[in-house]
Amino acid sequence: MFISKNLNVNEKGNLTIAGIDTVDLAKKYGTPLYVLDEDLIRENCQKFKKSIDSYYGKNGLVCYASKAFSCKEIYRIMKDEQMGVDTVSIGEMYTAILAGFPSEKIYLHGNNKTKEELRFAVENKIGRIVVDNLNELEMIDSIAKEANSKVDILIRVKPGIDAHTHDFIKTGQIDSKFGFAIETGEALSVVKLVSKFDNINLIGAHCHIGSQILDVDPFVLAADVMIGFISDVKDETGIEMLELNLGGGFGIKYIDKDDPVDYEEYMKAVASMIQKKCDQYNLKKPFIVIEPGRSLIAPAGITLYTVGARKEIPNVRTYISIDGGMTDNPRYALYKSEYDAIVANKANEERSEIVTIAGKCCESGDLIGENMSLQHAESGDILAVCATGAYNYSMSSNYNRNLKPAVIMVKGGKSRVIVNRETLEDVVRNDI
Ligand SMILES: *Cc1c(COP(=O)(O)O)cnc(C)c1O
């Protein structure tokens, strides 16, 4: 009946998340409100970890790609779950470290890391820097030299696979701002170059083939290509890379027609491909890293809004306006990403109309979705948009000087604030 398994309906006919009445949450904390279910986040972490334990002999690490949702509390939870984390900026690294996350289990990504970010990473002994370009390589070496340390890196390569939901193609594509191409020999020449830098240790290779991928095949193909690359590198240079990072991108159910595979299916299929190729090329099985972001946290979240204006344009459409929009969830405006929504105080009622959900920004494209089937919504109703745990709060903005919503965590029948709602003072804090 509902898109995410932590959603249900109670005896009042109200939508619940992890057993808690969402209408009560909206009353208690106000709207718009992000709500996250801690048990489901932890369960998802454990599923990915267990898949490595069962199918890959515990020889790996699951890193949470924290750009999906970043704040101090999530890094505490990831630490507790013995995960690694991915970061892509000094802000994410800083937040993780401030929350007590062990720096040796932090990975730093990015196609244009600044000198300041690299210095921060080296000084704080971040576990791995995933190198994306040659400028960066030189900067890391000189920063490491100054700090009298040696930095462990992976190189990011383009395996030439482009995956979207159920489609994927082996493109050999080299037009991406991320990484070094395998097919042109660029990646191999970078490996040769790295061995000339005294303060850099090449540990392995990384790839990330896309996002919201609903199939295992592209991941299996990526593993195939990457082991081939590791083998080529060994043949050409004698260097055997012992860490293989296959990135994230595991898909989730946003709307009815999305049909993601069980998380453990990925590792099952990938592990058997790695085994096969390593036997074939006579390689040691590498330590494996995967980097789920969305799949760990998107299904654990919902956003609650209060419905305001209703605008029925005969023979055109009905707009339902809410007290948030692209400032707290820009994904429809950016990518036409679809969501399921429910009128939380009418969760038992029929979905009797097709509507467009509009935000409150001065922007026609400020929509949460079009042609959405919904219970009859009126001013004052509470609207829940589902599966918003990832890439919502982390992509939010203050456009129109709207205030960013609070984030609350629910667990064991209780709720707590993990990010405060912004205040008017926050909005002008940096103004002179
Ligand atoms: C975005 C990203 C991820 C996570 O992607 P999801 O689709 O959220 O799983 C992992 N690794 C890298 C390098 C990324 O850029």
The ligand as an ORCA input file, in Angstrom:
! r2SCAN-3c Opt
* xyz 0 1
  C      27.123     10.006     -5.422
  C      28.176      8.996     -5.243
  C      27.912      7.818     -4.529
  C      26.541      7.475     -3.997
  O      25.593      7.349     -4.984
  P      24.117      6.829     -4.619
  O      23.419      6.854     -5.915
  O      23.555      7.784     -3.643
  O      24.281      5.456     -4.044
  C      28.950      6.940     -4.323
  N      30.198      7.198     -4.806
  C      30.482      8.319     -5.488
  C      31.843      8.545     -5.964
  C      29.488      9.244     -5.735
  O      29.777     10.355     -6.429
*
